[in-house]
Amino acid sequence: MQNRIAHYLAGLVCFFATTLRTDAHAFMVRAEPRVGSSVEKAPTEVRIWFSETVQPSMSRIQVFDVRGNQVDKKDTHFDRGNRAVLDVSLVADLAPGTYKVLWRVTSTDTHITSGDFHFQIVP
């Protein structure tokens, strides 16, 4: 009887693990500069960690100043060591101010997620 219950529970675990995996989406886990942070030194890139691997050819990070000027180099790319991390380079010597980061990613299972956050450079 206990053997049948163990097999039943193992089957349920496998079922739910498979179901969750097929419905997965790549969500932002963290970012650098951090969401809502104030930094004293202008960053050279924005780096975002996602909850799962993303497709770089179908994903992007964009960074804008308060006037709506794009201040990234339009070179969204993988981190070489982690395919769930995307980077975008920033133009040199960003001025103090508030910057908006927009991201849109396609996970390996083709689900699309997007979001935005701000960071600030203080003098």
Backbone as a printed PyTorch tensor [residue, N CA C, xyz], in Angstrom:
tensor([[[  0.8260,  -1.1970,   0.0000],
         [  0.0000,   0.0000,   0.0000],
         [  0.8710,   1.2610,   0.0000]],

        [[  1.9040,   1.2860,   0.8620],
         [  2.7770,   2.4570,   0.9170],
         [  3.5260,   2.6230,  -0.4060]],

        [[  3.8720,   1.5360,  -1.0570],
         [  4.5670,   1.5820,  -2.3420],
         [  3.6770,   2.2350,  -3.4090]],

        [[  2.3880,   1.9240,  -3.3940],
         [  1.4410,   2.5140,  -4.3570],
         [  1.2940,   4.0070,  -4.1110]],

        [[  1.2450,   4.4060,  -2.8470],
         [  1.1290,   5.8330,  -2.5150],
         [  2.3830,   6.5820,  -2.9620]],

        [[  3.5440,   5.9880,  -2.7480],
         [  4.8010,   6.6180,  -3.1620],
         [  4.8310,   6.7960,  -4.6790]],

        [[  4.3880,   5.7780,  -5.4190],
         [  4.3610,   5.8820,  -6.8800],
         [  3.3660,   6.9480,  -7.3280]],

        [[  2.2260,   7.0130,  -6.6730],
         [  1.2150,   8.0110,  -6.9940],
         [  1.7590,   9.4200,  -6.7610]],

        [[  2.3890,   9.6300,  -5.6180],
         [  2.9560,  10.9500,  -5.3120],
         [  4.0780,  11.3220,  -6.2800]],

        [[  4.9130,  10.3560,  -6.6110],
         [  5.9860,  10.6120,  -7.5800],
         [  5.3910,  11.0030,  -8.9330]],

        [[  4.3200,  10.3610,  -9.3340],
         [  3.6440,  10.7060, -10.5840],
         [  3.0810,  12.1140, -10.5620]],

        [[  2.4920,  12.4910,  -9.4280],
         [  1.9590,  13.8510,  -9.2920],
         [  3.0680,  14.8900,  -9.3800]],

        [[  4.1730,  14.6400,  -8.7150],
         [  5.3050,  15.5700,  -8.7580],
         [  5.7930,  15.7330, -10.1930]],

        [[  5.9580,  14.6410, -10.9130],
         [  6.4040,  14.7070, -12.3110],
         [  5.4000,  15.4700, -13.1700]],

        [[  4.1170,  15.2160, -12.9600],
         [  3.0790,  15.9050, -13.7260],
         [  3.1530,  17.4080, -13.5110]],

        [[  3.1990,  17.8420, -12.2510],
         [  3.2280,  19.2730, -11.9700],
         [  4.5390,  19.9130, -12.4110]],

        [[  5.6340,  19.2150, -12.2950],
         [  6.9260,  19.7520, -12.7560],
         [  6.8840,  19.9630, -14.2630]],

        [[  6.3220,  19.0480, -14.9970],
         [  6.2050,  19.1840, -16.4530],
         [  5.2560,  20.3050, -16.8120]],

        [[  4.1420,  20.4020, -16.1280],
         [  3.1670,  21.4460, -16.3880],
         [  3.7610,  22.8190, -16.1230]],

        [[  4.4480,  22.9780, -15.0190],
         [  5.0520,  24.2640, -14.7010],
         [  6.1160,  24.6380, -15.7190]],

        [[  6.8830,  23.7040, -16.1800],
         [  7.9660,  23.9830, -17.1270],
         [  7.4120,  24.4430, -18.4690]],

        [[  6.3280,  23.8610, -18.9340],
         [  5.7890,  24.2440, -20.2360],
         [  5.1000,  25.5960, -20.1850]],

        [[  4.7070,  26.0510, -19.0170],
         [  4.0500,  27.3450, -18.8900],
         [  4.9910,  28.4140, -18.3530]],

        [[  6.2770,  28.1550, -18.3800],
         [  7.2440,  29.0710, -17.7940],
         [  7.4080,  30.3300, -18.6340]],

        [[  7.7770,  31.3900, -17.9640],
         [  8.0820,  32.6650, -18.5870],
         [  9.3900,  33.1700, -17.9840]],

        [[ 10.1200,  33.9510, -18.7480],
         [ 11.3600,  34.5390, -18.2510],
         [ 11.0260,  35.8630, -17.5710]],

        [[ 11.1350,  35.8920, -16.2550],
         [ 10.8830,  37.1110, -15.4970],
         [ 12.2020,  37.6830, -14.9920]],

        [[ 12.2340,  38.9960, -14.8440],
         [ 13.4280,  39.6330, -14.3120],
         [ 13.6120,  39.2220, -12.8550]],

        [[ 14.8160,  38.7770, -12.5300],
         [ 15.1570,  38.3910, -11.1650],
         [ 15.8460,  39.5520, -10.4570]],

        [[ 16.8110,  40.1690, -11.1590],
         [ 17.4990,  41.3440, -10.6080],
         [ 18.1910,  42.0760, -11.7390]],

        [[ 18.6870,  43.2560, -11.4200],
         [ 19.3530,  44.0790, -12.4330],
         [ 20.5000,  44.8430, -11.7920]],

        [[ 21.4190,  45.2510, -12.6550],
         [ 22.5310,  46.1030, -12.2350],
         [ 22.7000,  47.1860, -13.2760]],

        [[ 22.5160,  48.4620, -12.9740],
         [ 22.1880,  49.0100, -11.6660],
         [ 20.8480,  48.4610, -11.1620]],

        [[ 20.7410,  48.4070,  -9.8490],
         [ 19.5400,  47.8580,  -9.2220],
         [ 18.3110,  48.7070,  -9.5220]],

        [[ 17.1720,  48.0730,  -9.5160],
         [ 15.8950,  48.7450,  -9.7410],
         [ 15.7180,  49.8500,  -8.7010]],

        [[ 15.4710,  51.0740,  -9.1700],
         [ 15.2270,  52.2060,  -8.2880],
         [ 16.4470,  52.7380,  -7.5650]],

        [[ 17.6270,  52.2760,  -7.9400],
         [ 18.8320,  52.6760,  -7.2070],
         [ 19.3470,  54.0430,  -7.6420]],

        [[ 20.1810,  54.6150,  -6.7840],
         [ 20.9340,  55.8270,  -7.0930],
         [ 22.4020,  55.4530,  -7.0680]],

        [[ 23.1050,  55.7740,  -8.1440],
         [ 24.5260,  55.4560,  -8.2440],
         [ 25.3040,  56.7470,  -8.4360]],

        [[ 26.5210,  56.7830,  -7.9100],
         [ 27.3400,  57.9850,  -8.0340],
         [ 28.1690,  57.9890,  -9.3070]],

        [[ 28.4980,  56.8200,  -9.7890],
         [ 29.3050,  56.6980, -11.0010],
         [ 28.4340,  56.1630, -12.1330]],

        [[ 28.5360,  56.7840, -13.2980],
         [ 27.7390,  56.3520, -14.4410],
         [ 28.1250,  54.9150, -14.8210]],

        [[ 27.1530,  54.0280, -14.9330],
         [ 27.4580,  52.6540, -15.3250],
         [ 27.8480,  52.5890, -16.8010]],

        [[ 28.5740,  51.5570, -17.1740],
         [ 28.9510,  51.3540, -18.5750],
         [ 28.0070,  50.3890, -19.2740]],

        [[ 27.1760,  49.7070, -18.4930],
         [ 26.2100,  48.7700, -19.0620],
         [ 25.0530,  48.5760, -18.0930]],

        [[ 23.9700,  48.0350, -18.6300],
         [ 22.8540,  47.5530, -17.8130],
         [ 22.8370,  46.0590, -18.0040]],

        [[ 22.7490,  45.3440, -16.8920],
         [ 22.7520,  43.8780, -16.8990],
         [ 21.4870,  43.4160, -16.1820]],

        [[ 20.7700,  42.4780, -16.8090],
         [ 19.5380,  41.9590, -16.2170],
         [ 19.5970,  40.4330, -16.1820]],

        [[ 19.3090,  39.8840, -14.9970],
         [ 19.2300,  38.4370, -14.7920],
         [ 17.7610,  38.0350, -14.9030]],

        [[ 17.4930,  36.9560, -15.6480],
         [ 16.1350,  36.4580, -15.8120],
         [ 15.9930,  35.0840, -15.1740]],

        [[ 14.7620,  34.6780, -14.9600],
         [ 14.4800,  33.4170, -14.2680],
         [ 14.7320,  32.1930, -15.1350]],

        [[ 14.9530,  32.3820, -16.4260],
         [ 15.2670,  31.2770, -17.3210],
         [ 15.9840,  31.8160, -18.5530]],

        [[ 16.5060,  30.9150, -19.3470],
         [ 17.2340,  31.2670, -20.5590],
         [ 16.3350,  32.0390, -21.5220]],

        [[ 16.9220,  33.0540, -22.1700],
         [ 16.1840,  33.8540, -23.1420],
         [ 16.8720,  33.7850, -24.5030]],

        [[ 16.1370,  34.1410, -25.5380],
         [ 16.6670,  34.1620, -26.8980],
         [ 17.1550,  35.5820, -27.2090]],

        [[ 18.4510,  35.7980, -27.3440],
         [ 18.9520,  37.1640, -27.5330],
         [ 18.5030,  37.7930, -28.8430]],

        [[ 18.3180,  37.0000, -29.8820],
         [ 17.9060,  37.5620, -31.1680],
         [ 16.4780,  38.1020, -31.1220]],

        [[ 15.7090,  37.6780, -30.1250],
         [ 14.3260,  38.1150, -29.9940],
         [ 14.1010,  38.8610, -28.6870]],

        [[ 15.1730,  39.3780, -28.1040],
         [ 15.0950,  40.0700, -26.8200],
         [ 15.8640,  41.3810, -26.9070]],

        [[ 15.4970,  42.3370, -26.0500],
         [ 16.2250,  43.6040, -26.0810],
         [ 16.1270,  44.3270, -24.7380]],

        [[ 17.1360,  45.1480, -24.5110],
         [ 17.1470,  46.0980, -23.4050],
         [ 17.3910,  47.4620, -24.0320]],

        [[ 16.6000,  48.4550, -23.6350],
         [ 16.7830,  49.8200, -24.1020],
         [ 16.8420,  50.7410, -22.8900]],

        [[ 17.6640,  51.7810, -22.9850],
         [ 17.8130,  52.7300, -21.8750],
         [ 17.6100,  54.1430, -22.4260]],

        [[ 16.7800,  54.9230, -21.7320],
         [ 16.4390,  56.2720, -22.1720],
         [ 16.6710,  57.2900, -21.0550]],

        [[ 17.0720,  58.5110, -21.4480],
         [ 17.1800,  59.5920, -20.4730],
         [ 15.8100,  60.2410, -20.3130]],

        [[ 15.7130,  61.2830, -19.4810],
         [ 14.4110,  61.9090, -19.1990],
         [ 13.8110,  62.6120, -20.4120]],

        [[ 14.6300,  62.9560, -21.4020],
         [ 14.1200,  63.5970, -22.6190],
         [ 13.7110,  62.5850, -23.6830]],

        [[ 13.8790,  61.3050, -23.3760],
         [ 13.4910,  60.2610, -24.3190],
         [ 14.5830,  59.8590, -25.2940]],

        [[ 15.7990,  60.3690, -25.0860],
         [ 16.9240,  59.9900, -25.9390],
         [ 17.4360,  58.6130, -25.5370]],

        [[ 17.6430,  57.7530, -26.5160],
         [ 18.1740,  56.4210, -26.2290],
         [ 19.6650,  56.5480, -25.9450]],

        [[ 20.0990,  56.0230, -24.7920],
         [ 21.4930,  56.1790, -24.3680],
         [ 22.2450,  54.8450, -24.3030]],

        [[ 21.6380,  53.8040, -24.8360],
         [ 22.3630,  52.5310, -24.9290],
         [ 22.9380,  52.4210, -26.3320]],

        [[ 23.8330,  51.4650, -26.5190],
         [ 24.5050,  51.2790, -27.8080],
         [ 23.7940,  50.2820, -28.7200]],

        [[ 22.5710,  49.9150, -28.3660],
         [ 21.7470,  48.9970, -29.1740],
         [ 22.4670,  47.6750, -29.4420]],

        [[ 23.1740,  47.1810, -28.4270],
         [ 23.9460,  45.9430, -28.5910],
         [ 23.5780,  44.8910, -27.5420]],

        [[ 22.2870,  44.7230, -27.3080],
         [ 21.8420,  43.7190, -26.3420],
         [ 22.4830,  42.3750, -26.6770]],

        [[ 23.0810,  41.7590, -25.6530],
         [ 23.8010,  40.4970, -25.8690],
         [ 23.8010,  39.6560, -24.6010]],

        [[ 24.0550,  38.3440, -24.7860],
         [ 24.1740,  37.4090, -23.6680],
         [ 25.4090,  37.6940, -22.8530]],

        [[ 25.3330,  37.3350, -21.5950],
         [ 26.5320,  37.1600, -20.7960],
         [ 27.1000,  35.8150, -21.2550]],

        [[ 28.3850,  35.7400, -21.5390],
         [ 28.9720,  34.5080, -22.0820],
         [ 28.8410,  33.3080, -21.1480]],

        [[ 28.7620,  33.5550, -19.8450],
         [ 28.7000,  32.4500, -18.8990],
         [ 27.3010,  32.0590, -18.4530]],

        [[ 26.2690,  32.8510, -18.8440],
         [ 24.9240,  32.5750, -18.3540],
         [ 23.9160,  33.0730, -19.3820]],

        [[ 23.2120,  32.1520, -20.0280],
         [ 22.2700,  32.5200, -21.0810],
         [ 20.9400,  33.0480, -20.5380]],

        [[ 20.8630,  33.2430, -19.2310],
         [ 19.6940,  33.8860, -18.6250],
         [ 20.0190,  35.3210, -18.2230]],

        [[ 21.1790,  35.8140, -18.6620],
         [ 21.6090,  37.1830, -18.3510],
         [ 21.8220,  37.9380, -19.6540]],

        [[ 21.1990,  39.1110, -19.7510],
         [ 21.3980,  39.9780, -20.9110],
         [ 22.0630,  41.2690, -20.4690]],

        [[ 22.9050,  41.8130, -21.3540],
         [ 23.6030,  43.0710, -21.1180],
         [ 23.3340,  44.0060, -22.2920]],

        [[ 23.3990,  45.2920, -22.0170],
         [ 23.4290,  46.2910, -23.0760],
         [ 24.4360,  47.3520, -22.6460]],

        [[ 25.2890,  47.7670, -23.5690],
         [ 26.3020,  48.7860, -23.2830],
         [ 25.6630,  50.1680, -23.3160]],

        [[ 26.2010,  51.0720, -22.4960],
         [ 25.7160,  52.4440, -22.4520],
         [ 26.7370,  53.3870, -23.0630]],

        [[ 26.2580,  54.5100, -23.5870],
         [ 27.1760,  55.5040, -24.1190],
         [ 28.0590,  56.0140, -22.9800]],

        [[ 29.2190,  56.5420, -23.3250],
         [ 30.1870,  56.9920, -22.3150],
         [ 29.6970,  58.2380, -21.5820]],

        [[ 30.0720,  58.3120, -20.3210],
         [ 29.8780,  59.5160, -19.5020],
         [ 28.4380,  60.0200, -19.4500]],

        [[ 27.5200,  59.1740, -19.0280],
         [ 26.1410,  59.6150, -18.8460],
         [ 26.0900,  60.7150, -17.7880]],

        [[ 25.2780,  61.7050, -18.0260],
         [ 25.1330,  62.8280, -17.0970],
         [ 24.2690,  62.4230, -15.9020]],

        [[ 24.4160,  63.1300, -14.7840],
         [ 23.5150,  62.8720, -13.6600],
         [ 22.0610,  63.0460, -14.1080]],

        [[ 21.1910,  62.1970, -13.5820],
         [ 19.7800,  62.2560, -13.9310],
         [ 19.1290,  60.8960, -13.7650]],

        [[ 17.8810,  60.8290, -14.1830],
         [ 17.1010,  59.5990, -14.0730],
         [ 17.0490,  58.9200, -15.4370]],

        [[ 17.2010,  57.6020, -15.4270],
         [ 17.2040,  56.8150, -16.6530],
         [ 16.1680,  55.7050, -16.5460]],

        [[ 15.5050,  55.4670, -17.6590],
         [ 14.4780,  54.4230, -17.7110],
         [ 14.9990,  53.2600, -18.5450]],

        [[ 14.8840,  52.0550, -17.9930],
         [ 15.2900,  50.8310, -18.6780],
         [ 14.0260,  50.0750, -19.0870]],

        [[ 13.9220,  49.7920, -20.3800],
         [ 12.8270,  48.9720, -20.9000],
         [ 13.4200,  47.6430, -21.3480]],

        [[ 12.7580,  46.5480, -21.0060],
         [ 13.2280,  45.2400, -21.4650],
         [ 12.0550,  44.4280, -21.9930]],

        [[ 12.3780,  43.6140, -22.9800],
         [ 11.4030,  42.7070, -23.5800],
         [ 12.1810,  41.4710, -23.9930]],

        [[ 11.7990,  40.3190, -23.4610],
         [ 12.5230,  39.0940, -23.7480],
         [ 11.5820,  37.9950, -24.2110]],

        [[ 12.1470,  37.1140, -25.0220],
         [ 11.4620,  35.9010, -25.4400],
         [ 12.2230,  34.7350, -24.8370]],

        [[ 11.5270,  33.9320, -24.0540],
         [ 12.1750,  32.7780, -23.4330],
         [ 12.3460,  31.6780, -24.4670]],

        [[ 13.0870,  30.6590, -24.1070],
         [ 13.3300,  29.5640, -25.0460],
         [ 12.0500,  28.8190, -25.4160]],

        [[ 11.0120,  28.9370, -24.5960],
         [  9.7350,  28.3040, -24.9350],
         [  8.8070,  29.2780, -25.6780]],

        [[  9.3510,  30.3800, -26.1590],
         [  8.7100,  31.4130, -26.9920],
         [  7.7320,  32.3400, -26.2630]],

        [[  7.6420,  32.2620, -24.9580],
         [  6.8000,  33.2090, -24.2320],
         [  7.5150,  34.5550, -24.1240]],

        [[  6.7610,  35.6330, -24.2630],
         [  7.3120,  36.9820, -24.2180],
         [  6.9180,  37.6450, -22.9110]],

        [[  7.8930,  38.2820, -22.2590],
         [  7.6240,  39.1010, -21.0840],
         [  8.3370,  40.4300, -21.2670]],

        [[  7.8700,  41.4420, -20.5560],
         [  8.4910,  42.7570, -20.6730],
         [  8.3040,  43.5230, -19.3670]],

        [[  9.0670,  44.5760, -19.2290],
         [  8.9510,  45.4050, -18.0540],
         [  9.8590,  46.6180, -18.1620]],

        [[  9.8690,  47.4020, -17.1250],
         [ 10.7260,  48.5730, -17.0880],
         [ 11.0720,  48.9140, -15.6480]],

        [[ 12.1180,  49.6980, -15.4860],
         [ 12.5040,  50.2170, -14.1800],
         [ 13.3640,  51.4520, -14.3840]],

        [[ 13.6000,  52.1630, -13.2920],
         [ 14.4170,  53.3730, -13.3360],
         [ 15.6380,  53.2130, -12.4370]],

        [[ 16.6690,  53.9400, -12.7740],
         [ 17.8020,  54.1460, -11.8710],
         [ 18.2300,  55.5920, -12.0410]],

        [[ 19.0070,  56.0620, -11.1030],
         [ 19.3900,  57.4760, -11.1050],
         [ 20.8890,  57.5930, -10.9150]],

        [[ 21.4870,  58.5190, -11.6400],
         [ 22.8870,  58.8720, -11.4350],
         [ 22.8830,  60.1880, -10.6740]],

        [[ 23.5270,  60.1880,  -9.5120],
         [ 23.5620,  61.4050,  -8.6850],
         [ 24.9730,  61.9840,  -8.7110]],

        [[ 25.0640,  63.3180,  -8.6400],
         [ 26.4010,  63.9530,  -8.6750],
         [ 27.1920,  63.6990,  -7.4010]]])
